Amino acid sequence: MANHEEIKAKINSLKTEINRHNYRYYVMDSPEVSDAEYDALMRELKGLEERYPQLVTADSPSQRIGAAPAEAFGVVEHPYPLLSLGNVFSKDELIAWYTRISKLLEVTQFGFVGEHKIDGLAVALTYVNRRLTTGATRGDGSHGEDITRNLRTIRSIPLSLPREAPPRLEVRGEVFLPKTGFHRLNQERAAEGQPLFANPRNAAAGSVRQLDSSITARRPLDIYIYMMGYAEGRATPATHWETMEYLQSLGFKVNPNNRRLADIEQVEGYYQTWKERQAELPYEADGIVVKVDQFDLQQRLGDVGREPRWAIAYKFPATQGTTLLRDIGINVGRTGTLNPVAILEPVTVGGVTIRQAALHNEDDIRRKDIRIGDNVIVQRAGGVIPEIIGPIESKRTGKEKEFSLKEKSREIYRAKRGLTKETKTPNNTICPECGTEAIKPEGEVMYYCSNAACPAQAQQRIEHFASRGAMDIRGIGESQSAMLLREGLVKDASDLYYLKDKKEQLIKLERMAEKNATNMLEAIEKSKERPLARLIFALGIRHAGEEMAEVLSREFHSIDKLADASREELLSIPTIGPKIADSVIAFFQEEENRRIIERMGEVGVRLGVRSAEVRAISNTTGDRSGQVWDLAEALAAVSRFTAAVFVR
Ligand code: IVH
């Protein structure tokens, strides 16, 4: 084991590092490391301090919660300190917490309340004589900043309470920006050339800690009250759950996802449910908070340091990490877009190894000032493609290189062809796959490869066509679509449906064999029945994502009708703007696209909605109420390509 001096030095360096991160996070609203990395540092420090209690000092970051409040706001003293929460990260650790507290209580049967741990900022609201008198941040737990004027601008905070409310009341809750508000805010900031917020927590904190409260007022902030600080002059309930119901009855906003849970197994169930459904929530949550329900038990358990024993945060797996941006590559998308992609030093984030991340476009890379060779913060959000949040500027060495799409596109192309620098390629941005000059339509941010026969596009189109959200053809992914193309078995997606006539050749392909071929052909057959919206999405019409495909399916009921739609007709649909309208028109003007659809129709791919679906649609969209659709009508609305296929 290391000697005493070494351990002391290690503790000191951890403290310095954590203190610096605290300052960046709490004072500057501009963190340098992910929460997961911060948590890891703190755990390491706490672990060492637990083993060597003689080395714990009063100024250790483990002994306090936040950093000192910024000076520009008045200071508010909290009559009862605002506590922090201990963390657990697994079922074992949850059970260990439960075992510990049941031993202390000498009971095993007691109830809990499960809540979401919203990633925002803690505030305390004080009501004197039923009027909001003070709103404060947590600050260091005992002293916070007076942000009453700003909090008054949040619509979900009551400014006065009903007559039955206690004459003196303090409630605590989390102020946050919903995901949509966060994205909108960042979009606006991007448009104005302002730096973007790294996450909703920083956006909420930055919004609430504005000296000019009219700025706060323009931000779509919200609050959920999650506990009562204290009440004087009126009896209040004996459990946390009932207190929340009571506060709700006084006009406070309480999260409807809170649940009363009878035992620790139900707590685990609640956690599992929301770990899976995290992405559906309108706000960012990084875990659940588990609270012992009965106040008498809470009181008996008390606090350790700044953390109550009666509550714990059970964190979801981390979604952020930091790593080295080794290079920026360019993927050619299915519609020909040149997509910059981050090539990362592999990093494990919440159990998933990330090697690549989306970088959107050149403007965005510039705006975030991301350079090749930077240390970057990567984020995995609800199962979608990982994203780069931004660079860690303090880790720069000066050797980082700025990215240029033009240079890179040419560099990749040359490397692929084994060409030397001197070889002539057009002096513009080019498609790194086929070398054709890339174009950037006016008003758009993306460059496109203008070669309709670009092999990279064909492969991506087929891969997309077969993907999960599209026609969902199991067994056709990146490598299979590339192989089918290379071997000349398919040229476009419609050829997939004619593969059954080429089974002999299919079997002969590398790693194929009879069984795989049969499975692939069966999966292709099955995909003929996919709903119209899926097909529209699968076709890869530029700008028509999954949601837009649903809209188009609902409005037009068949590929045929959609193909014949005029620009005006398209624009008359509320969610359709000129960008989509034009790209739908352009798609169907392309002879090749019509031919592909026709060939699909000929072998029985469904090109319209079923009559039952039509009825369901007309029932759910109010605008068609009263209109009765039957099979004949639906058929008429369907395809001239293949109405016959539709009736089975
Ligand atoms: S209870 C004594 N409930 O998490 C318990 N906190 O690390 C103190 N938070 O400062 C807090 N959602 O900012 C509680 N449902 C919830 C919460 C929640 C988010 C935040 C809060 C607090 C921090 C504790």
Boltz pocket constraint, residues with backbone or C-beta under 6 A from the ligand:
constraints:
  - pocket:
      binder: B
      contacts: [[A, 83], [A, 84], [A, 85], [A, 115], [A, 116], [A, 117], [A, 118], [A, 119], [A, 120], [A, 121], [A, 122], [A, 138], [A, 173], [A, 174], [A, 226], [A, 227], [A, 289], [A, 308], [A, 311], [A, 313]]
      max_distance: 6.0
